Amino acid sequence: MDIILSAPILVFLPLLISVVIISPFFTSNEIVIRRFTKGFCVFLFCYALAMLALFNASSPYISEIHFFGLDWVQSLGIKFVFKIDSVSMVLGVLTTFIFMVAAIAGKFHIRKSHKFYYSMLLLLESAILGIFTAGDMFLFFLFWELEMIPAYFLIGGKYNEDVVRNENAKKSAVKFILYTFLGSMFMLLGILLLHYYSFLGSGILSASFSDISGGQIPFKIQLLIAICLLVGFGVKLPIIPLHTWLPDAHTNAPTPVSMVLAGILLKTGAYGIYRFNYETMAQSFQIIAPVLAVLALINIIYTAFVCYAQKDIKRIVAYSSISNMGLVLLGLCAVNKIGLSASVFHMVSHGLVTCGLFMICGIVYLRFKTRDIDILQGVASVMPRLYGFSVLIILASIGVPFFAPFISEILTIMAAMTSDFSLVLKFAAIFSLPILILSSCYMLKFLHNCFYGEPVAATEKVNDISVHEFVVLASILGGLVIFGIFPNALLGIIGGS
């Protein structure tokens, strides 16, 4: 069973299918390509669920690949090893789910270059799953860099006839690459220093997370390493002021790509902080945590006001993602079990919410050819089913009870308030709680301006959501309700970390 359900299969199967799709031997029929990709994504999600069903927190999935009987780079202690613990298992299932709904959503949003688009989509899925399951620092960095390639082409590619979007998308893709590559340089420096000084302190030449410990590294070097790593992860999270790539990339990317970027790509930054700073370098993280808590509070406050000033509904959702990732960071900064559970829970709940919101934005834009909140109105009267889903998902996004974000927000505030090593965390919790009310302001503004009022001109021929769109929105809403009513279904898994 361990051979059938293993991390390498979960990671490399999307890569294999990506190569199959883009090969000249595979059909160019867009319907076949789309259905084949959807079918595979459904299969991979079921595969991840099977791994979750058999997962034992006390016995993580560990797999190592040898090359001719040797480690990957044996002379430097670098191994091709995969490890799935409680956190990476949860995020792995979330990844396969989001890519599944993104593949389903591509039917009406992707009109050209189907082979290339779906190949890059699966390559990105493989890279992100590799990040979440890597058991070696350099293997982690390999997948971190690999993820930039498909992300660049997915953001900047021409997949429909929207000329304005296509031109802006190129600039957004370049901006994304420049920011990510700059952060990667700092992150690589941190990994190299961590590898070297860990060897000096322990005498063990290894890059595996299970062998690396920051406890034996001089404290000043620890802080330097921690800061280098945080710059790299802070770009992807993102932490203000390293956030400016995100609104442009989310706004100009095709709707399914925006769902992936906000739903799961941002979580790789939070996961990196958890895996490196939180776990491996716990001593330095407790020193830096109060500063990060202040930055998390800035994320929450600043982007809340920016959200309210936006006119483009997609930019509202993009900036709201930065605010929500501030909550994820605040949970980690609490450095307690409640905080870790809250952080991972909010990654899941925000991933579902933001996927739903971007899907709503994409549906509205397909019908009305505008995302300007001052022009849109009366959508509810011509698209009642979309309106119903939108009300529920927007209520979930502002933390209404019986939805998953309510649980994660309460846990985050509780974790910060009960943190016993810094008063800064308590003040951050006190100030962030009223600021969360601002999320109600900009999300309800989105709902009222877009859906209420007299219908816009020429809306008589507008069709309500299709079967594909219904499946995507219903799946997302189902996850939000299930985890909102039965949070222990998720917290019980995370608690084993």
Buried (B, 14 or more C-beta within 10 A) or exposed (E): EEEEBBBBBBBBBBBEBBEBBBEEEBEEEBEEBBEBBBEBBBBBBEBBEEBBEEBEBEEBBBBBBEEEEEBBBEEBBBBBBBBBBBBBBBBBBBBBBBBBBBBBBBBBBBBEBBBBBBBBBBBBBBBBBBBBBBBBBBBBBBBBBBBBBBBBBBBBBBBBEBEEBBEBBBBBBBBBBEBBEBBBEBBBBBBBBBBBBBBEBBEEBBBBBEBBBBEEBEEEBBBBBBBBBBBBBBBBBBBBEBBEBBBBBBBBBBBBBBBBBBBBBBBBBBBBBBBBBBBBBBBBBBBBBBBBBBBBBBBBBBBBBBBBEBEBBBBBBBBBBBBBBBBBBBBBBBBBEBBBBBBBBBBBBBBBBBBBBBBBBBBBBBBBEBBEBEEBBBBBBBBEEBBBBBEBBBBBBBBBEEBBBBBBBBBBBBBBBBBEEBEBBBBBBEEBBEBBEBBBBBBEBBBEBBBEBEBBEEBEEBEBBBEBBBBBBEBBBEBBBBBBEEBEEBBEBBBBB
